[in-house]
């Protein structure tokens, strides 16, 4: 093989590697599964599970969001 053939082959290999990396980056999705199950206390700012009716730190009761607001989500 001459120098031009080696250069073209190397260029094709580098292009294929970049294409595979680009494809993998586009497929990545953020991991946000745990955020929906938490909320922040408006009084003290502690992150608390949605299953609790009041804050674990200060004891303030949570107010549920209006039904119309959740229906739009």
Backbone torsions as a table, in degrees:
resi	resn	phi	psi	omega
1	UNK	NA	142.3	177.8
2	UNK	-90.8	177.8	-175.4
3	UNK	-64.0	-35.0	-179.6
4	UNK	-68.7	-41.1	178.7
5	UNK	-63.6	-41.5	178.0
6	UNK	-65.9	-41.7	-179.9
7	UNK	-63.6	-43.6	-179.9
8	UNK	-66.2	-41.2	178.4
9	UNK	-62.9	-43.2	178.3
10	UNK	-64.0	-39.7	178.0
11	UNK	-63.8	-40.0	178.9
12	UNK	-65.4	-42.1	179.8
13	UNK	-64.4	-45.2	179.3
14	UNK	-63.1	-41.2	178.6
15	UNK	-63.3	-40.3	179.4
16	UNK	-65.6	-40.3	178.3
17	UNK	-64.7	-43.7	178.4
18	UNK	-63.7	-37.3	178.5
19	UNK	-65.2	-41.9	178.0
20	UNK	-64.9	-43.3	178.7
21	UNK	-63.3	-41.5	178.5
22	UNK	-63.4	-40.8	179.1
23	UNK	-63.6	-41.8	178.7
24	UNK	-66.2	-38.5	-180.0
25	UNK	-65.6	-36.1	180.0
26	UNK	-70.7	-27.1	-178.1
27	UNK	-81.2	-14.9	-177.3
28	UNK	-66.1	137.0	177.7
29	UNK	-121.4	142.3	178.2
30	UNK	-67.9	144.6	179.1
31	UNK	-90.6	98.9	-176.7
32	UNK	-122.7	22.2	-175.4
33	UNK	-65.8	-34.5	-175.1
34	UNK	-80.3	-16.9	-175.1
35	UNK	-71.4	-31.3	-177.0
36	UNK	-69.6	-21.0	-177.1
37	UNK	-92.2	9.5	-178.4
38	UNK	-125.9	160.0	171.8
39	UNK	-149.8	162.6	-178.5
40	UNK	-106.7	135.9	178.9
41	UNK	-68.0	129.2	179.4
42	UNK	-70.3	-20.0	-177.9
43	UNK	-85.9	-51.1	-173.9
44	UNK	-112.3	-14.6	177.6
45	UNK	86.7	7.2	179.9
46	UNK	-73.8	138.2	174.9
47	UNK	-77.8	124.3	-173.7
48	UNK	-130.2	145.2	176.1
49	UNK	-62.4	147.4	179.1
50	UNK	-67.8	-19.5	-179.0
51	UNK	-72.3	-16.5	-179.7
52	UNK	-85.6	142.4	-179.5
53	UNK	-86.1	-17.4	179.7
54	UNK	-143.1	165.9	-178.9
55	UNK	-67.8	141.1	-179.9
56	UNK	-76.9	-22.0	-177.7
57	UNK	-90.6	-56.5	-173.9
58	UNK	-100.8	-16.0	177.6
59	UNK	85.6	2.6	-179.8
60	UNK	-68.2	133.1	-179.9
61	UNK	-73.1	141.4	178.6
62	UNK	-84.2	143.5	176.0
63	UNK	-97.7	127.9	179.8
64	UNK	-72.1	148.5	178.4
65	UNK	-71.2	152.2	177.5
66	UNK	-59.8	149.3	-176.4
67	UNK	-63.5	-36.3	179.9
68	UNK	-65.0	-32.2	-178.7
69	UNK	-70.0	-38.8	-179.0
70	UNK	-77.0	-24.1	-178.1
71	UNK	-69.8	-28.2	-180.0
72	UNK	-74.2	-22.4	-178.0
73	UNK	-69.6	NA	NA
